[in-house]
Amino acid sequence: MNNLLEVNQLQVAFHTKYGKVHAIRGVSFHVGRKEVIAIVGESGCGKSATAQSILGLLPKRNTETSGSILMEGQDLLSSTEKQLKEIRGSKIGMIFQDPMTSLNPTMTVGDQVAEAFVVHLGISAKEAFQKSIELLQLVGIPSPEARARQYPHQFSGGMRQRVLIAMALALQPDLLIADEPTTALDVTVQSQILALLKELQIRRDMSILLITHDLGVVANIAQRVIVMYAGEIVESGSVEEIFARPQHPYTWGLLESLPRMDDKKGGKLRSITGTPADLLNPPTGCAFAPRCPYTMEICENMKPYEYSLSTDHKASCWLQDERAPKVTWNYERDASEQKTTISPRPFFKKP
């Protein structure tokens, strides 16, 4: 596949008053042309830090970064700030999490969308404003001529998110990074925003890197899924493989946490017990081991290999080793119905 973006062994650490936080620990993936990739995982797993690393948005004064991020062969990690400014917007667009704080409350919506045209294309403010109206219409904002002259506080959350999408698409980027684009939106608006992104992706022939904590969000838009935990990729594969044949206990937990139509009224939603790993002192073994119901002794002492399960499906879990006991996950709400032949805390020698 002709890859648009390639991330290789990305490592990011933040220097804090408590010590060095190892936020991203050896992440590698690629995004093909016209492809939609989703990165999923709970808060603090490194999703947003990965997205911000691609655009060079992490604070340099307290951040250590290594590895490489290649955009059409250009390494973004070694690019100058001037080079990154040329890439932002024109090659890579980004939709940030909070549409209210991402928009300037003192500027009209039309002026904010038009700003990219003025800065990057050098056209007049009048011509840029007209282009902004066309973009607002493209993303489904009614009466775009009138709305372009209004301020962010006059828009609903869903409409503000559409404005951010318009801003990100202004210069027709090849890659759109959408960081939690449906956060704080109701279910109906979430569906509308995702449908809009899917439509624009096809219409513009662009790639999308979708960042989300909700596996349910990606089912109808992504082609491949990357599951992150504690700054690492623990599983990756096509949407069909991740949803139908997940192989990592953390992915199982994420899927089990999704609300279902057959849930009993008044019943409790399932969650992943325990707390995330301390990235000030990263574990030597599997980071998910303290929360995993299938933990073996080797899980605590040695980092798991990445096992290839098919052409695109990979999982970093000792359960995939041929010497490990077999565990069958069947997506039942009742944990007692999980089919498993695992013995208590088995140990097998280091290969």
Secondary structure, 3 states (H helix, E strand, C coil): CCEEEEEEEEEEEEEECCEEEEEEEEEEEEEECCCEEEEECCCCCCHHHHHHHHCCCCCHHHEEEEEEEEECCEECCCCCHHHHHHHECCCEEEECCCHHHHCCCCCCHHHHHHHHHHHHHCCCHHHHHHHHHHHHHHCCCCCHHHHCCCCHHHCCHHHHHHHHHHHHHCCCCCEEEEECCCCCCCHHHHHHHHHHHHHHHHHHCCEEEEEECCHHHHCCCCCEEEEEECCEEEEEEEHHHHHHCCCCHHHHHHHHCCCCCCCCCCCCCCCCCCCCCCCCCCCCCCCCHHHCCCCCHHHHHCCCCCEECCCCCEECCHHHCCCCCCEECCCCCCHHHCEECCCCCCCCCCC
